[in-house]
Amino acid sequence: MLDCNPIPLFPLPIVVFPGQIVPLHIFEPRYKQMLADVRAADERGETLPIGMILGEDREVQGEVGCAMLLAKVLDEFDDGRLNIIVRGGRRFRIARLVENKSYLEAWVEYVDDAEEPTDPVLLSKAVAALENLVGQLEEVTGARAEAGPLQNAFQIAQDLDLGIRQQLLEMTTENGRLYALCEYFDQMIPLLEAERKLHRLASSNGHTGSHREGP
């Protein structure tokens, strides 16, 4: 069923999950107007979410996005720029784009998960695979990553690449997302292991161990 009103659409080259906190710097006139409309709705006692979806400018690349709720206005400048915090709410699928305003709007259908108990084995396997992946990345890059509690697929995937994130956003079962993550890690971990070995070899100037000259 279509939502009763179109919602503002904010195409960005990111994929946002339900529950995720996102800071935004609003500076373009069209998005200043968007925020003014969102805040005006709030003053009327209404909730107007911002539909964040993969894309850029007025080009929409994803089929499913996340309805973001304005959580806090951090800074408001004299020229109308704002620093805000938004929080991910329900997912939506675009039914029809509307281009009557300076910013895009869309009629949307909201997307919910099918009810099912989470498979604890799949969850544990996905968390362990992520920890393995992060450990190998730290060895290659030298950068340390801090992860909070990982209780579902969206939290596990929060820092992964756009392709797998968009795939997970569109799925409607938690166990399906966890299975997809396990498959993703099964592909990525061997590639990182090979890169880590090359990194070690380069760090040792090509010396792999003791050697002797002559026959």
Long-range contacts (C-beta under 8 A, 24 or more apart in sequence): 1-109, 2-95, 2-107, 2-108, 2-109, 3-92, 3-107, 3-108, 3-109, 3-110, 6-98, 6-105, 6-106, 6-107, 6-108, 7-48, 7-49, 7-50, 7-51, 7-67, 7-92, 7-105, 7-106, 7-108, 8-34, 8-37, 8-38, 8-48, 8-49, 8-50, 8-51, 8-103, 8-104, 8-105, 9-50, 9-51, 9-53, 9-60, 9-65, 9-94, 9-97, 9-103, 9-104, 9-105, 9-106, 10-34, 10-50, 10-51, 10-52, 10-53, 10-68, 10-103, 11-52, 11-53, 11-54, 11-55, 11-56, 11-57, 11-58, 11-59, 11-60, 11-61, 11-104, 12-52, 12-53, 12-54, 12-55, 12-56, 13-54, 13-55, 13-56, 13-162, 14-52, 14-54, 14-162, 15-54, 15-62, 15-162, 15-165, 15-166, 15-169, 16-52, 16-65, 16-66, 16-68, 16-88, 17-66, 17-88, 17-154, 17-155, 17-157, 17-158, 17-165, 17-168, 17-169, 18-66, 18-88, 18-89, 18-90, 18-91, 18-154, 19-87, 19-88, 19-154, 19-155, 20-66, 20-87, 20-88, 20-154, 20-158, 21-71, 21-85, 21-86, 21-87, 21-88, 22-52, 22-68, 22-85, 22-86, 22-87, 22-88, 23-74, 23-83, 23-84, 23-85, 24-83, 24-84, 24-85, 24-86, 25-81, 25-82, 25-83, 26-81, 26-82, 26-83, 26-84, 27-81, 29-80, 29-102, 30-101, 30-102, 30-103, 31-103, 32-80, 32-81, 32-82, 33-101, 33-102, 33-103, 34-103, 35-70, 35-82, 35-84, 38-70, 39-70, 39-73, 42-70, 49-89, 50-86, 51-92, 51-94, 51-106, 51-108, 52-86, 52-88, 53-94, 54-162, 54-166, 58-99, 58-104, 60-94, 60-97, 60-104, 62-166, 62-169, 63-93, 63-94, 63-170, 64-91, 64-92, 64-93, 64-111, 64-166, 64-169, 64-170, 65-91, 65-92, 65-94, 65-169, 66-90, 66-91, 66-92, 66-169, 67-91, 67-92, 67-108, 67-110, 91-169, 111-170, 111-172, 112-172, 113-172, 113-173, 113-174, 114-172, 114-173, 116-173, 116-174, 116-175, 118-152, 118-174, 118-175, 118-178, 119-175, 119-178, 122-175, 122-178, 122-179, 122-182, 123-151, 123-152, 123-178, 125-178, 125-182, 126-153, 126-156, 126-178, 126-181, 126-182, 126-185, 127-156, 129-181, 129-182, 129-185, 129-186, 129-189, 130-156, 130-181, 130-185, 132-185, 132-189, 133-185, 133-188, 133-189, 133-192, 136-189, 136-192, 136-193, 136-195, 136-196, 137-192, 139-196, 139-199, 140-192, 140-195, 140-196, 140-199, 153-177, 153-178, 153-180, 153-181, 156-181, 157-181, 160-184
